[in-house]
Amino acid sequence: MLKEILEQFYDEEIIKADGFDDAVIGIANDFCEPRLVYSVSQCIDILRNEDMAYEDAIEYFTFNVSGSYIGEKNPIWCWDIYK
């Protein structure tokens, strides 16, 4: 999905989260600025595939990924882990 989004918004600056390309679930136009939307559950799965325990993956993601502020075009994190 990321490839198609980047092709459609080729003239926009879009900030990606390194290593989480497969967790992109869409794009949001926040005040006319496109921002990638990531599935947190898919991000956690990606971290767990790196032999990280579930609790460690949540902690790492919360502090090192979603807790990072890159700027106004920071990605949006969809917390879809509530099952």
C-alpha positions as protocol buffer text, in pm:
chain_id: "A"
residue {
  index: 1
  type: MET
  ca { x: 0 y: 0 z: 0 }
}
residue {
  index: 2
  type: LEU
  ca { x: 284 y: 239 z: 79 }
}
residue {
  index: 3
  type: LYS
  ca { x: 412 y: 231 z: -279 }
}
residue {
  index: 4
  type: GLU
  ca { x: 72 y: 332 z: -417 }
}
residue {
  index: 5
  type: ILE
  ca { x: 38 y: 613 z: -162 }
}
residue {
  index: 6
  type: LEU
  ca { x: 382 y: 754 z: -243 }
}
residue {
  index: 7
  type: GLU
  ca { x: 304 y: 737 z: -616 }
}
residue {
  index: 8
  type: GLN
  ca { x: -23 y: 924 z: -568 }
}
residue {
  index: 9
  type: PHE
  ca { x: 133 y: 1190 z: -344 }
}
residue {
  index: 10
  type: TYR
  ca { x: 461 y: 1213 z: -533 }
}
residue {
  index: 11
  type: ASP
  ca { x: 484 y: 1590 z: -494 }
}
residue {
  index: 12
  type: GLU
  ca { x: 427 y: 1591 z: -117 }
}
residue {
  index: 13
  type: GLU
  ca { x: 676 y: 1545 z: 164 }
}
residue {
  index: 14
  type: ILE
  ca { x: 560 y: 1234 z: 349 }
}
residue {
  index: 15
  type: ILE
  ca { x: 741 y: 1111 z: 658 }
}
residue {
  index: 16
  type: LYS
  ca { x: 781 y: 735 z: 694 }
}
residue {
  index: 17
  type: ALA
  ca { x: 864 y: 528 z: 1000 }
}
residue {
  index: 18
  type: ASP
  ca { x: 1169 y: 319 z: 912 }
}
residue {
  index: 19
  type: GLY
  ca { x: 1109 y: -54 z: 918 }
}
residue {
  index: 20
  type: PHE
  ca { x: 731 y: -35 z: 933 }
}
residue {
  index: 21
  type: ASP
  ca { x: 635 y: -10 z: 564 }
}
residue {
  index: 22
  type: ASP
  ca { x: 412 y: -319 z: 589 }
}
residue {
  index: 23
  type: ALA
  ca { x: 212 y: -158 z: 872 }
}
residue {
  index: 24
  type: VAL
  ca { x: 82 y: 135 z: 662 }
}
residue {
  index: 25
  type: ILE
  ca { x: -298 y: 122 z: 647 }
}
residue {
  index: 26
  type: GLY
  ca { x: -370 y: 451 z: 475 }
}
residue {
  index: 27
  type: ILE
  ca { x: -315 y: 822 z: 458 }
}
residue {
  index: 28
  type: ALA
  ca { x: -489 y: 1111 z: 629 }
}
residue {
  index: 29
  type: ASN
  ca { x: -509 y: 1469 z: 513 }
}
residue {
  index: 30
  type: ASP
  ca { x: -459 y: 1660 z: 835 }
}
residue {
  index: 31
  type: PHE
  ca { x: -513 y: 2030 z: 760 }
}
residue {
  index: 32
  type: CYS
  ca { x: -430 y: 1957 z: 394 }
}
residue {
  index: 33
  type: GLU
  ca { x: -100 y: 1792 z: 492 }
}
residue {
  index: 34
  type: PRO
  ca { x: -91 y: 1421 z: 403 }
}
residue {
  index: 35
  type: ARG
  ca { x: 28 y: 1197 z: 687 }
}
residue {
  index: 36
  type: LEU
  ca { x: 76 y: 821 z: 677 }
}
residue {
  index: 37
  type: VAL
  ca { x: -144 y: 613 z: 906 }
}
residue {
  index: 38
  type: TYR
  ca { x: 9 y: 303 z: 1064 }
}
residue {
  index: 39
  type: SER
  ca { x: -157 y: 8 z: 1234 }
}
residue {
  index: 40
  type: VAL
  ca { x: -5 y: -27 z: 1581 }
}
residue {
  index: 41
  type: SER
  ca { x: -94 y: -397 z: 1595 }
}
residue {
  index: 42
  type: GLN
  ca { x: 96 y: -454 z: 1270 }
}
residue {
  index: 43
  type: CYS
  ca { x: 392 y: -252 z: 1402 }
}
residue {
  index: 44
  type: ILE
  ca { x: 396 y: -469 z: 1715 }
}
residue {
  index: 45
  type: ASP
  ca { x: 388 y: -781 z: 1495 }
}
residue {
  index: 46
  type: ILE
  ca { x: 687 y: -650 z: 1300 }
}
residue {
  index: 47
  type: LEU
  ca { x: 880 y: -597 z: 1623 }
}
residue {
  index: 48
  type: ARG
  ca { x: 780 y: -941 z: 1752 }
}
residue {
  index: 49
  type: ASN
  ca { x: 916 y: -1097 z: 1432 }
}
residue {
  index: 50
  type: GLU
  ca { x: 1251 y: -963 z: 1551 }
}
residue {
  index: 51
  type: ASP
  ca { x: 1224 y: -1201 z: 1851 }
}
residue {
  index: 52
  type: MET
  ca { x: 1089 y: -937 z: 2087 }
}
residue {
  index: 53
  type: ALA
  ca { x: 842 y: -1037 z: 2358 }
}
residue {
  index: 54
  type: TYR
  ca { x: 495 y: -878 z: 2332 }
}
residue {
  index: 55
  type: GLU
  ca { x: 540 y: -654 z: 2638 }
}
residue {
  index: 56
  type: ASP
  ca { x: 887 y: -548 z: 2520 }
}
residue {
  index: 57
  type: ALA
  ca { x: 752 y: -472 z: 2173 }
}
residue {
  index: 58
  type: ILE
  ca { x: 477 y: -251 z: 2320 }
}
residue {
  index: 59
  type: GLU
  ca { x: 727 y: -68 z: 2539 }
}
residue {
  index: 60
  type: TYR
  ca { x: 978 y: -21 z: 2258 }
}
residue {
  index: 61
  type: PHE
  ca { x: 710 y: 97 z: 2017 }
}
residue {
  index: 62
  type: THR
  ca { x: 556 y: 339 z: 2268 }
}
residue {
  index: 63
  type: PHE
  ca { x: 881 y: 508 z: 2365 }
}
residue {
  index: 64
  type: ASN
  ca { x: 1098 y: 479 z: 2056 }
}
residue {
  index: 65
  type: VAL
  ca { x: 855 y: 487 z: 1766 }
}
residue {
  index: 66
  type: SER
  ca { x: 521 y: 650 z: 1841 }
}
residue {
  index: 67
  type: GLY
  ca { x: 677 y: 866 z: 2112 }
}
residue {
  index: 68
  type: SER
  ca { x: 910 y: 1030 z: 1861 }
}
residue {
  index: 69
  type: TYR
  ca { x: 811 y: 1370 z: 1726 }
}
residue {
  index: 70
  type: ILE
  ca { x: 951 y: 1441 z: 1383 }
}
residue {
  index: 71
  type: GLY
  ca { x: 743 y: 1744 z: 1301 }
}
residue {
  index: 72
  type: GLU
  ca { x: 399 y: 1850 z: 1185 }
}
residue {
  index: 73
  type: LYS
  ca { x: 391 y: 1568 z: 932 }
}
residue {
  index: 74
  type: ASN
  ca { x: 458 y: 1303 z: 1196 }
}
residue {
  index: 75
  type: PRO
  ca { x: 284 y: 973 z: 1112 }
}
residue {
  index: 76
  type: ILE
  ca { x: -50 y: 891 z: 1272 }
}
residue {
  index: 77
  type: TRP
  ca { x: -63 y: 575 z: 1487 }
}
residue {
  index: 78
  type: CYS
  ca { x: -392 y: 386 z: 1481 }
}
residue {
  index: 79
  type: TRP
  ca { x: -410 y: 198 z: 1813 }
}
residue {
  index: 80
  type: ASP
  ca { x: -598 y: -105 z: 1688 }
}
residue {
  index: 81
  type: ILE
  ca { x: -451 y: -351 z: 1939 }
}
residue {
  index: 82
  type: TYR
  ca { x: -765 y: -366 z: 2152 }
}
residue {
  index: 83
  type: LYS
  ca { x: -918 y: -705 z: 2080 }
}
